[in-house]
Amino acid sequence: MGMNFISFLIMLVISAVESATLRYVLSFRVRTGIVSLTSTVVWGWIGGWLGSPVSGVFHFDSVCIIPAVLGSVALIVLMVDLVKTAKAAS
């Protein structure tokens, strides 16, 4: 299963929308700044990439939309929680 440029962009849009929603609507962030937002977009893209091939019915250009969304949110939440926990422990 290869990924072409359109699939990459779809995953990037999914990750960016979820990162912005978690950051600006739900105030779920590690710290302020563009670096923090960029890192959540990257982690969201990785989560979507991992979640996409797991299962899915709604394919669009080799991207399983629902698992990509769930995987992206899951990894963003996991990474933010891990960083917040590590900050609180030190």
N, C-alpha and C positions, 0 to 999 in steps of 0.2 A: 504494500500500500504506500504509494508515493504521495508527496504533497506538492502541488503546483502553487504558483503565486496567488491565484484566486483563493485557494483554500487557506493559505497563510493569511491573506487579508481578512477573510471571514473570521478566522480564529482571533486575529488582532482586534477586530471590531467587537466581537463578543467579550473579550477580555477588557478592552477599554471601557465599554459600557458598564460592565459589572464593577470594575475598579472605581469608576466615577460615582456609581450609585452607592457603593459601600462607603466611599470616602466622603462625599458631599451630602448625600441624603441621610445616611445612617450614622455619620461621624465615626466610622470604624476605620481608624488609621493608627499607624505607629507614631508618626511625627508629621509636621507640616513640611511643605516644600515639594518641588517638582520631582526630586530624586525619589522620594517616598512613593509618589504616584506612579512614576515610571517603574519602580521595582514591583509594585503590585500588578501593573499591566504585564510585566514579564512573567511573574509567577502565575498570573491568571492564564496567560497563553500556554505555559507549560502544563498547567492543570487541565486546560481544554484539550491540549494535544494528547495527554494521557487518558483523559476521559472519553474522548471521541471514539477510539476503536473498541472500547470495552463492550458497549452494546448500543444499539440505536436503530431506529426505524426511519427517522426523518433525515435523509441524506440530502445534502446540497453540495455538489461538486466535491465529493469524497469526504465531507465533514458531517458527522452525525451531530446534529444541532443540540438536542436535549442533553445527551451525555457530555458534550463539550461545555455547555453552560453549567451543568452540575459539577463537573470536574474542575472547571475554572473557579467557581465560587468556593468549592471545598478547599482547594489549595491556597487561595488568597486568605481565607479565614484561618486556616491552619498556620500559615506563615506569620500573619499578624499576631495571632495568639501566642505562638512560640516566642516571638520577639518581645511581646509585652510580658510574658512570664519570665523570660531571661532578665529583662530590665528590673522587674520587681524583686527577683531573687538576689540581685547584686546591689 
